[in-house]
Amino acid sequence: MRECQQCPLDQRPKIFGMTASPIWNAKDAVNSLAVLEKNLNATVVAVRDYVAELSDHSPRPKEVLLLLVDRFFMLMKRLAQIIKEYSPPPTEYPSYPIPTLWNRCDAIPHSPDITIPWMKIQTRYRVAYESLGPYSAEMFLHAELKQQVRYLLDTAAPNEGLVSELGPHRLSANEGNNESGLVKKLDQILKLLAQYDEHFADGTEKLLDPSWCTPKVTALVSILLANYHENFQSIVFVEQRHVATSLAELINRLPNAAGRLRCAVLLGHGATDNSIASIKGMPTRVQGDVVQMFRKREINVRE
């Protein structure tokens, strides 16, 4: 549409843009409409005075009740039954190795200059723990802290370079200033995280103990394996992004799923390749890669 703005007015194509909502930024609705009108060279019009009359003349869909005999719907009913039947998640996992990373977070420096959102991390950790189990919760915590530290290192000191566990970062030449003190605290966090790298590092082939999973995960994997065949593919929907990421990695490392279920995670938009955005979403390029792998059957389960 911006390219069409370069054409003379009488040569511009007539474009009708239809969208679920013309507001792409709810926090700045006025400017959202202004940008849309400028790009379309048009005016946004909403019906206000004749809403009742419009509803009288608008066609309504016909509702048709179908008997659920298809195999897919039978599977969904069975899934609903299994969800009701499995037991609630345990409060403890005696077989999981201790000390956990979460229990050692008390050793992490807590100060105003370390702006890590601990309350949000704690909430997400509990969601992962109750939904998937301790391994997934710990894996989320390990990855999230690394991302947070990477962002703080990238923005903390604007002068000279420091090589840390996450690669080259900047450190002030004055060892006594606040930036130097902050980087030392962040490096302390990295050293703690490094002690758990072998458990959560990308590409590790170490299989997991199934007892580290919640009954919900066990039921899900049982359903996927029960329906597995040569051309099997499945999409699993979850409510939160960090749960999707952890679940995909968890299934890939379960002994009974190894060699049959090949999982990858697909998150929503809203990220670029910089550190702080990677905490919030997935780059468009990576999204495309996951979709292509699914189409080519290189993976057969998508979270």
Sequence and secondary structure as in RCSB ss.txt:
>XXXX:A:sequence
MRECQQCPLDQRPKIFGMTASPIWNAKDAVNSLAVLEKNLNATVVAVRDYVAELSDHSPRPKEVLLLLVDRFFML
MKRLAQIIKEYSPPPTEYPSYPIPTLWNRCDAIPHSPDITIPWMKIQTRYRVAYESLGPYSAEMFLHAELKQQVR
YLLDTAAPNEGLVSELGPHRLSANEGNNESGLVKKLDQILKLLAQYDEHFADGTEKLLDPSWCTPKVTALVSILL
ANYHENFQSIVFVEQRHVATSLAELINRLPNAAGRLRCAVLLGHGATDNSIASIKGMPTRVQGDVVQMFRKREIN
VRE
>XXXX:A:secstr
 TGGGGS GGGS       S S S GGGHHHHHHHHHHHHTS      TTHHHHHHHS           SHHHHH
HHHHHHHHHHS    S  TTS SS TTGGGGGS   TT    HHHHHHHHHHHHHHT HHHHHHHHHHHHHHHHH
HHHHHH  SEEEEETTEEEEE S TTSHHHHHHHHHHHHHHHHHTTHHHH TT      GGGS HHHHHHHHHHH
HT  TT  EE   SSHHHHHHHHHHHHT TTTTTT  EE    S   SSHHHHHH   HHHHHHHHHHHHTTS S
EE 
